Structure formats: C-alpha cells, structure tokens
Amino acid sequence: MAELDEKWPENVKGKFYVDEQCIDCDLCRETAPENFTRDEDGGYSFVYKQPTSEEELELCVEALEGCPVEAIGDDGEDG
C-alpha cells in the first residue's frame, strides 16, 4: 500500500500519487499516459496530471490496482 508520507515530491497535488516503492515498471505510464510520467534521472513514475475526466479516473484506478508493488496511492491531498 502506498504511503502518503513517502510520495515523490514531483507528484502534483491531488488524490493520486506515486511513492518511493516504485520500481519503474512502466505499467502506470502505459495504462494512464495522460496522468503518469517518468523521472528520467531517478528512474520512477509520478503523477504529473490528476484525472480530469471519468475515463482518466478509471485508468488511474486501473493503474493503481495493477501496480505490482502497490506504489500508487489514492488518498492524497483533496482525496
């Protein structure tokens, strides 16, 4: 389960975030490319845009549920 106090600082404010458990597997970026991106230097994903449509929300939930290390959280700010 993702830990809010371990989220990457690059995550934009909002419900979804990625924490330090991320292993850079690319699943979230493939599932919800409008919302997740990669920190090239650090080798991890983060949320660069919170979902703004029902489709994006569903894809973010799918990414959260599919994350192999449970590094995606949905209890962030405004969540």
N, CA and C atoms as a LAMMPS dump frame, in Angstrom:
ITEM: TIMESTEP
0
ITEM: NUMBER OF ATOMS
237
ITEM: BOX BOUNDS ff ff ff
-5.0000000000000000e+02 5.0000000000000000e+02
-5.0000000000000000e+02 5.0000000000000000e+02
-5.0000000000000000e+02 5.0000000000000000e+02
ITEM: ATOMS id mol type element x y z
1 1 1 N 0.84 -1.186 0
2 1 2 C 0 0 0
3 1 3 C 0.883 1.246 0
4 2 1 N 0.585 2.181 -0.866
5 2 2 C 1.365 3.413 -0.965
6 2 3 C 1.253 4.23 0.324
7 3 1 N 2.349 4.894 0.662
8 3 2 C 2.41 5.721 1.861
9 3 3 C 2.464 7.195 1.473
10 4 1 N 1.506 7.958 1.956
11 4 2 C 1.42 9.373 1.631
12 4 3 C 2.694 10.124 2.036
13 5 1 N 3.279 9.754 3.168
14 5 2 C 4.481 10.454 3.626
15 5 3 C 5.742 10.022 2.888
16 6 1 N 5.622 9.075 1.938
17 6 2 C 6.757 8.642 1.133
18 6 3 C 6.559 8.956 -0.353
19 7 1 N 5.583 9.815 -0.664
20 7 2 C 5.324 10.111 -2.075
21 7 3 C 6.449 10.985 -2.639
22 8 1 N 6.685 10.81 -3.926
23 8 2 C 7.708 11.609 -4.599
24 8 3 C 7.253 13.066 -4.654
25 9 1 N 8.176 14.008 -4.456
26 9 2 C 7.79 15.428 -4.46
27 9 3 C 7.298 15.925 -5.816
28 10 1 N 7.603 15.208 -6.879
29 10 2 C 7.172 15.614 -8.225
30 10 3 C 5.675 15.427 -8.451
31 11 1 N 5.024 14.59 -7.647
32 11 2 C 3.586 14.379 -7.797
33 11 3 C 2.845 15.702 -7.664
34 12 1 N 1.907 15.947 -8.578
35 12 2 C 1.081 17.145 -8.456
36 12 3 C 0.07 16.918 -7.332
37 13 1 N -0.365 18.008 -6.745
38 13 2 C -1.329 17.941 -5.647
39 13 3 C -2.614 17.276 -6.122
40 14 1 N -3.155 16.422 -5.281
41 14 2 C -4.418 15.773 -5.611
42 14 3 C -4.513 14.366 -5.062
43 15 1 N -5.542 13.688 -5.471
44 15 2 C -5.905 12.364 -4.963
45 15 3 C -4.837 11.298 -5.212
46 16 1 N -4.343 11.191 -6.444
47 16 2 C -3.41 10.129 -6.806
48 16 3 C -1.962 10.582 -6.656
49 17 1 N -1.097 9.627 -6.309
50 17 2 C 0.338 9.889 -6.185
51 17 3 C 1.092 8.568 -6.299
52 18 1 N 2.408 8.674 -6.505
53 18 2 C 3.3 7.51 -6.525
54 18 3 C 4.311 7.714 -5.406
55 19 1 N 4.593 6.639 -4.669
56 19 2 C 5.555 6.771 -3.575
57 19 3 C 6.884 6.097 -3.92
58 20 1 N 7.789 6.073 -2.963
59 20 2 C 9.158 5.614 -3.169
60 20 3 C 9.284 4.114 -3.433
61 21 1 N 8.203 3.361 -3.355
62 21 2 C 8.256 1.93 -3.644
63 21 3 C 8.319 1.64 -5.146
64 22 1 N 8.072 2.665 -5.965
65 22 2 C 8.018 2.481 -7.422
66 22 3 C 9.294 1.818 -7.951
67 23 1 N 9.105 0.795 -8.797
68 23 2 C 10.234 0.075 -9.39
69 23 3 C 10.39 0.399 -10.876
70 24 1 N 9.695 1.44 -11.348
71 24 2 C 9.84 1.901 -12.733
72 24 3 C 9.457 0.826 -13.753
73 25 1 N 8.366 0.106 -13.474
74 25 2 C 7.964 -0.986 -14.358
75 25 3 C 7.227 -0.516 -15.611
76 26 1 N 6.756 0.727 -15.621
77 26 2 C 6.097 1.334 -16.768
78 26 3 C 4.598 1.03 -16.872
79 27 1 N 4.052 0.198 -15.995
80 27 2 C 2.639 -0.168 -16.095
81 27 3 C 1.737 1.053 -16.012
82 28 1 N 1.954 1.926 -15.039
83 28 2 C 1.069 3.086 -14.885
84 28 3 C 1.186 4.04 -16.072
85 29 1 N 2.383 4.196 -16.593
86 29 2 C 2.581 5.095 -17.743
87 29 3 C 1.922 4.546 -18.993
88 30 1 N 1.898 3.24 -19.138
89 30 2 C 1.215 2.621 -20.274
90 30 3 C -0.301 2.651 -20.093
91 31 1 N -0.752 2.46 -18.865
92 31 2 C -2.185 2.4 -18.582
93 31 3 C -2.83 3.775 -18.632
94 32 1 N -2.188 4.764 -18.023
95 32 2 C -2.743 6.121 -17.936
96 32 3 C -1.679 7.156 -18.317
97 33 1 N -1.303 7.181 -19.596
98 33 2 C -0.217 8.072 -20.02
99 33 3 C -0.53 9.564 -19.892
100 34 1 N -1.794 9.912 -19.788
101 34 2 C -2.164 11.314 -19.619
102 34 3 C -1.936 11.79 -18.186
103 35 1 N -1.67 10.845 -17.273
104 35 2 C -1.582 11.179 -15.856
105 35 3 C -0.252 10.82 -15.199
106 36 1 N 0.412 9.803 -15.708
107 36 2 C 1.684 9.369 -15.126
108 36 3 C 2.816 9.622 -16.108
109 37 1 N 3.971 9.989 -15.572
110 37 2 C 5.169 10.148 -16.383
111 37 3 C 6.353 9.647 -15.577
112 38 1 N 7.546 9.728 -16.177
113 38 2 C 8.747 9.163 -15.573
114 38 3 C 9.752 10.248 -15.239
115 39 1 N 10.382 10.105 -14.088
116 39 2 C 11.538 10.923 -13.749
117 39 3 C 12.741 10.18 -14.32
118 40 1 N 13.308 10.728 -15.393
119 40 2 C 14.394 10.049 -16.1
120 40 3 C 15.624 9.854 -15.224
121 41 1 N 15.953 10.837 -14.411
122 41 2 C 17.147 10.742 -13.569
123 41 3 C 16.951 9.767 -12.416
124 42 1 N 15.782 9.805 -11.797
125 42 2 C 15.533 8.97 -10.634
126 42 3 C 15.06 7.57 -10.959
127 43 1 N 14.491 7.384 -12.162
128 43 2 C 14.003 6.072 -12.56
129 43 3 C 12.752 5.652 -11.815
130 44 1 N 11.76 6.522 -11.78
131 44 2 C 10.482 6.205 -11.137
132 44 3 C 9.385 7.029 -11.78
133 45 1 N 8.162 6.596 -11.563
134 45 2 C 6.999 7.301 -12.091
135 45 3 C 6.434 8.256 -11.051
136 46 1 N 5.662 9.222 -11.539
137 46 2 C 4.922 10.117 -10.658
138 46 3 C 3.715 10.649 -11.406
139 47 1 N 2.768 11.203 -10.666
140 47 2 C 1.562 11.77 -11.259
141 47 3 C 1.867 13.217 -11.655
142 48 1 N 1.783 13.496 -12.951
143 48 2 C 2.034 14.863 -13.412
144 48 3 C 0.74 15.606 -13.722
145 49 1 N -0.376 14.856 -13.763
146 49 2 C -1.673 15.477 -14.001
147 49 3 C -2.739 14.604 -13.343
148 50 1 N -3.524 15.208 -12.475
149 50 2 C -4.628 14.479 -11.852
150 50 3 C -5.723 14.251 -12.896
151 51 1 N -6.494 13.189 -12.761
152 51 2 C -7.551 12.925 -13.742
153 51 3 C -8.592 14.039 -13.785
154 52 1 N -8.989 14.388 -15.002
155 52 2 C -9.984 15.443 -15.195
156 52 3 C -11.226 14.933 -15.924
157 53 1 N -11.261 13.65 -16.208
158 53 2 C -12.432 13.058 -16.855
159 53 3 C -12.698 11.695 -16.219
160 54 1 N -13.87 11.175 -16.455
161 54 2 C -14.216 9.848 -15.929
162 54 3 C -13.28 8.794 -16.504
163 55 1 N -12.944 8.923 -17.777
164 55 2 C -12.044 7.956 -18.418
165 55 3 C -10.662 7.982 -17.753
166 56 1 N -10.118 9.174 -17.525
167 56 2 C -8.81 9.279 -16.872
168 56 3 C -8.872 8.724 -15.452
169 57 1 N -9.958 8.986 -14.754
170 57 2 C -10.119 8.462 -13.397
171 57 3 C -10.114 6.935 -13.416
172 58 1 N -10.847 6.351 -14.331
173 58 2 C -10.899 4.889 -14.435
174 58 3 C -9.533 4.31 -14.763
175 59 1 N -8.777 4.981 -15.633
176 59 2 C -7.443 4.494 -15.989
177 59 3 C -6.472 4.622 -14.82
178 60 1 N -6.6 5.678 -14.024
179 60 2 C -5.756 5.825 -12.834
180 60 3 C -6.059 4.738 -11.812
181 61 1 N -7.332 4.417 -11.648
182 61 2 C -7.717 3.333 -10.735
183 61 3 C -7.176 2.005 -11.26
184 62 1 N -7.258 1.796 -12.563
185 62 2 C -6.718 0.572 -13.161
186 62 3 C -5.211 0.475 -12.916
187 63 1 N -4.5 1.594 -13.063
188 63 2 C -3.056 1.609 -12.806
189 63 3 C -2.767 1.305 -11.338
190 64 1 N -3.537 1.899 -10.447
191 64 2 C -3.371 1.66 -9.013
192 64 3 C -3.564 0.181 -8.708
193 65 1 N -4.624 -0.395 -9.228
194 65 2 C -4.926 -1.8 -8.952
195 65 3 C -3.913 -2.741 -9.578
196 66 1 N -3.296 -2.336 -10.692
197 66 2 C -2.343 -3.198 -11.38
198 66 3 C -0.904 -3.04 -10.928
199 67 1 N -0.611 -2.014 -10.163
200 67 2 C 0.768 -1.754 -9.736
201 67 3 C 1.317 -2.953 -8.958
202 68 1 N 2.417 -3.557 -9.438
203 68 2 C 2.921 -4.776 -8.797
204 68 3 C 3.504 -4.562 -7.396
205 69 1 N 3.873 -3.345 -7.061
206 69 2 C 4.442 -3.075 -5.732
207 69 3 C 3.571 -2.141 -4.9
208 70 1 N 2.364 -1.871 -5.367
209 70 2 C 1.406 -1.012 -4.657
210 70 3 C 2.003 0.347 -4.328
211 71 1 N 2.671 0.952 -5.307
212 71 2 C 3.317 2.248 -5.102
213 71 3 C 2.392 3.428 -5.423
214 72 1 N 1.191 3.151 -5.922
215 72 2 C 0.255 4.206 -6.271
216 72 3 C -0.793 4.329 -5.164
217 73 1 N -1.002 5.549 -4.699
218 73 2 C -1.995 5.796 -3.673
219 73 3 C -3.118 6.659 -4.2
220 74 1 N -4.277 6.588 -3.538
221 74 2 C -5.422 7.42 -3.929
222 74 3 C -5.989 8.163 -2.719
223 75 1 N -5.144 8.375 -1.721
224 75 2 C -5.577 9.08 -0.521
225 75 3 C -4.789 10.375 -0.316
226 76 1 N -4.395 10.962 -1.455
227 76 2 C -3.606 12.188 -1.403
228 76 3 C -4.441 13.406 -1.062
229 77 1 N -3.826 14.56 -1.178
230 77 2 C -4.493 15.83 -0.888
231 77 3 C -5.758 15.952 -1.733
232 78 1 N -6.783 16.471 -1.133
233 78 2 C -8.088 16.609 -1.79
234 78 3 C -8.707 15.255 -2.091
235 79 1 N -8.177 14.178 -1.513
236 79 2 C -8.674 12.843 -1.805
237 79 3 C -9.594 12.399 -0.747
